[in-house]
Amino acid sequence: MKRDKLPALTEREFSLQVEGLFKLFGWRYAHFRPAQTNKGWRTPMTGTKGFPDYVAVRVRDGKRQIIFAELKSEKGKISTEQDDWLTELGGYLWRPSMLEEISEKLR
């Protein structure tokens, strides 16, 4: 019997899953989403482009934990600027296939 492959998650669907995990495990988070304008997709901000999609923080056992994460679909490409930010912040590049690993990290 041939198994059907599950359809690939979009970044938006994946974002909703990650946000659910943030809430479940007690993280405070901010997500910077692009908006469509008459000039195409833009993320309103100032500064160096490529900042990660999510910043999450919580205090557990008296220690502050901070996570910077860029979310991409399985085939989504990360820009050089995004990679630079993640490297400098010690952040994460997360994809839908990593959901179990992400859950463990946020637990």
N, C-alpha and C positions, 0 to 999 in steps of 0.2 A: 504494500500500500504506500503510495507516494504522499509525503507530508507537504502540505501547502506552506509556503513561506509567509510569515506575517508581513503585512505592509510596513514599510519604513516609516518611522515617526518623523514628523516635521520638527524643526527647532522649537516652534511654538508649543506643540504637544509635549515635547521633551521638557521644555521650561516649566510647564504646569506640573509635571511629575516631580521635578526637582524642588519647586516651590512647596509642593505637598510634603516632601521630606524635610525641608527647612522648618515648616510649621510643626510637623510631627515630633521633631527632635529638639524643639525649643530655640531655634535660631531666629534672630532679628535680621532681616535682609533688605537689600535695595537692588532693584533691577532696572537697568537703563535700556529702555526699548526704543528702537527707531520708529519714526512716524513718517507716513508718506506725505510728501508735499508736492507742490506743482513742479519742483525741481528733482523729484525722485525721493528715495528714502534717506532720511536724515535723523541723527540722534542729537537732540539739542544739548549742547555742552560747550564749554570752552576748555582749552588746554590741548594736550597732545592726544591725537586720535589713537584709537585702539584699546581704550580702557576696558577691562573685563566686564562682561554682562552682569555679574553678580558680586556683591560684597555682602558677606554674612558674618555675624558676630554673636557670641553668647559667652556667658560667664558660667563656668562649671568648676565646682570645688575650689572656688576663689581664684581661678585662673581664666584670663580672657583668651578666647579662641577666635581667630579671624581667618576667613577663607575668601579668596578671590577666585572666581571661576568664570571661564569662557565656555559657553555651550555651543556645540556644533552638531549638525546631523552627522550620520555615519560618513557621508561623503563631503561634508562641508569643509572648506579650506580656511585655514587660519592665516591672517595677514602677518606680514613682518612686524608691523606695529603691535598687533595683539600678542604675538610671540614675545616681543621685547618686554611688554608690560608684565606678562605672566612670569617671565624669567626674573625680572627685577623685583617683583612682589612675592615670588615663591608661590605663584598661583597654579591653578589646575585647568587643563583642557579636558572637558567632559563630553562624552558621546553616549547616545542611548544604550549601546551595548555594555556600558560601564555602570549601569544602574545599581547592580548589587554592590559593587565596589564603592560607589557614591554613598549608598545607604550606610555602609559600614563606616565610612569616613565621617558622616554626619551624626551617627548614633551617639 
